[in-house]
Amino acid sequence: MVDQPSETRVGWSFLDDERNQFSACKQWWLYERMYKEEELREQFMDAGKLKREAVAAYQRHVERFQELLWVLMHLCGGQPARAPELLGIRWKNTAYGGVRNIFIEEGLVAFVATYHKGYWSSGNIKIVHRYLPREVGELLVYYLWLVLPFWGKLQFQIAGKPSSSPFLWGDGEKKEHRQWTGPKRKQQKSRESDDVSRGRERDDQGEEGEDEEQRGQKRLLAQRQSRSWTSERARKILKESAMRWMGVDGLNISGYRQIAIAISRSR
């Protein structure tokens, strides 16, 4: 696989490079299989409609894969990054200069993060390249190539609106990782509170005329949005993984960073 790092078009990623010849259409391959293959059709469809339970189960599998992918990239991508650096990774370009962080370099998948520690004293931002082992990189490519488009189409069928976050983890808002621009004004907070109140009123009024299927779709969407990606969630994932696979209790992100530094110095 090849890439064009200088391409800055919004929505572009290495998957859009015409030199990469994929054996299946990334947008439709899994979705068409769901209709054509009897086993998948029985799993996901009922009388021509998607089963909410099947979509919810698939959502849990996707979220679990994302958690394991986070652990693999954190442990296998060289010197471990801080949680905000990793959670803010984009896999495709966004507007206003939001260039992606995932690239293909000489056949390997690389993710590039900005290192902000000491910025206020030095005024410099360090750009750190990390390369994934081939096995982990292939998992990431398959996920972006086939799984993510299929999952986006399922969400569209359930929620009635497209959902395609440019962030590898998260819903695309990433409030925790945005550049700090100063304190919010009280007037702005007041407007935000009014908007939330009006939104709740519209939801309450709309629920009166909804059937059970529509309410179920809203519950599924709310469940998807409730598990946001934060540094605390990342710490919990690493701690649980260390306990399960290494028998180590209490390992957190900062602790593993110190362990990795000690290992690199000893080698």
N, C-alpha and C positions, 0 to 999 in steps of 0.2 A: 504494500500500500504506500501511497505517496500523499503529499499535502502541499498546500500553498500558504505558508504562514502570513504572507503579506496581504492576503485577501481580507477585506474589511466589510464586505457586504453584510447587511443585517440578515440574520438567520442562516448564515453560511457556516458550514463545518467541513471537515475532511470527507464526510460522507457525500458531499456535493461535488467533489473533485471528479471531473469527467474521466480522468486517467484511471480512476479506481473502478474496475469492472466487477460489479457484484453479480452473483449468480441468481439473486432473487430481488424483487422490487421491495425496497424497505417499507414503503407505505402500505402495501396491500398483501404481502405474502401470508402472514399469519391470519389476517382478517379473512382472506379468501379460503384458507384452509378450514377455518371455523365453519364455513358454509358447505364446503365440499366433502370433508371427511366426517363420516357418520359418528365416530367416537367423540370428536370435538363438538359436533352439532348437538348431540345429546347432552353433552356437558354444559354447554353455554346457552342453548336455545330451547324455547318452549312455545310451540305454535307460532313460530316466526318472530318471537320477541326474546330479548336477552333475559336470562334469569338473574335476578338481583343477587341471589345467594351465590351463584357462580362468579359473578363479577366481584363480589365482596371477597370471596375466597382467593381469586386471582390477585386482588389488591393486596391481600396479606402476604402472598408469595412475592410480589414485587417489592413490598416494603422490607421483607426479610432479606431479599437479595441485595437491596440497597445498603442495608446494615452490614452484611457480610462484605460487600464490595468496599465499603468505607474502611473496614478493618484491614482488608488486604492492601488497599492503596496506602493506608497509614503505616503498615508494618513493612511493606515490600517496596515502597517507593523511595528508598534512600533515607537520608536524614529526615526523621518525622517532622511534619509541619504542625503548627498550632491549629487548633480546631477551627477558628474563624477563617484561616487561610484555606483550609481544605473544603469547608462547607460553602465557601463563596465561589467555588470553581464553576465556570461556564463551559458547556460543551459546544455552544454555537455563539456566533456574534450577536450582540444586542445593540440597540440604538445608543446614541450619545457616547460613543467611544468605548462601549463595553465589549472589548475584544475577547474572544474565547481563550480558555486556559488549557485546552486539550489539543495536542498536535501529534502528527506522525513524523518521526525523524528516523530515517534510515531503517524503516520497517518496524521500529519500536514505538509504542505509545508513550508519550511524555505529557506530563501536566506541569504547568508553569504557574507559580504563585508569587505574589509580591510579599516581601518580608518587611514589616513596618516597625519592628522593635528598634528603638533608638532614633526614630525619625525626627522627633522634636529637637534632639540635641545635635544631630548630624545633618539633617535636611535631606538625607539620601534614602531612597527606597531600593532595596535589593531585589533583583529578579532571580529566582531560584528555579532551575530546571530539575525535574525528578523523572526518572525513567522506570517504567514498570517491567517486571519480568514478562516474557512472551506469553506465558499462560494467563497471567492476570490481565495483560493488555487485550488478549483475544476475548476474554469474558466481557470486558468493557465495550469492545467493538460490537460484539453480538448484541449486547444490551441496547446500545444506541441505535444499531442498525435495524433490529427486528422487534425487540420487546417494547421499547418505548413508543414507536409509532402505533403498534397494536393496542397498547394500554391507553394511549391518547384517544383512539377511536372508540374504545369501550366507554371511556369517560364522557365522550361527546354523546354517545347513545343514551347514557344514563342521565347526565346533567343537562343536556341540551345546549351545551356551549363548548367550544374547543378549549383544550387545556394542554399546553405544550410549554413547559418551563425551560428556559435556556440554562438553568442551573442543574448540575448533576444531582444535587440533593436539594429538595425544597420546592416551594410553590412559585418561585420567581420574585417574591417580594424582598426577602433577605434583609429585613429591617436591621437585624443584629449586625450585619456586616457592611452596611452602607457607610460611606465616608461621613464623619461627623461635621455638621455645618453650623453648629451653635445651638443654643437652647431654643425650644419651641415657645412661641408666644402664647399667652393665655387666650387671646382672641382666636388663634388658630385651633387651640384645643377645644374651645367652646364650639366652634363650627364643626369640628370632628364629632363632638358629642351629639350635636343636633342631627348630623347626618346619620349617626348610628341609631338614634332614637327613631328617626323617620323610617329608616330601613326596617327596624323591628316592627313598627306599626304596619308597614306594607306587608311584611311576612305574616303577621297575625291576620290581617284582612284576607290575604291570599289563601291561607290554609283553610278558611271556611268553605271555599268552593273547590278544594282539591279532593281527588279520590285517593284511595289507599296507595295506588301505584306511584302517584306523584309525590306523596309524602315519603314513601320508601326511597324514592330517588333522591329527595332532599336529605334524608338521613344518611344515605350512603355518601353523598357529597360532603356533608358536614363531618362525617367520620374521617374521610380522606384528609380534610383540611385541619383536623384537630391535632394530628401528630406532626407538628412542625419540627424542622431540623434546627436544633440549637446546640450550643457547646455542651450543655448539660446532658442532652440526649446522647451526644457523641461519647462523652465520658462514661455514661452508663453502658453503652454498647461495648466499649473496650473492656470495661471492668468485667462484664458478664462473659465476654469471649475469653479473657485471660483465665477466669475461674473454670470455664467449661473445658477448654482445650489444653491448658497448661497447669491447672491446679493451683494458680496463684491468686490469692485474695487481695483486693485493694489496689490493683494496678490501675493507674489513671494515665491521662495523656501526658502531663508534665513529668510523671515518674518514668514513663517509657522513654521520653526524650532524653532524660539523664542517663538511662541505661544504654540507649543507642550511642550516645556520645562516648561513654566509657568503653563500649565495645570497639568503636572506631579507633579510639586512642590506643587500645591494647593491640590492635592489628597493624 
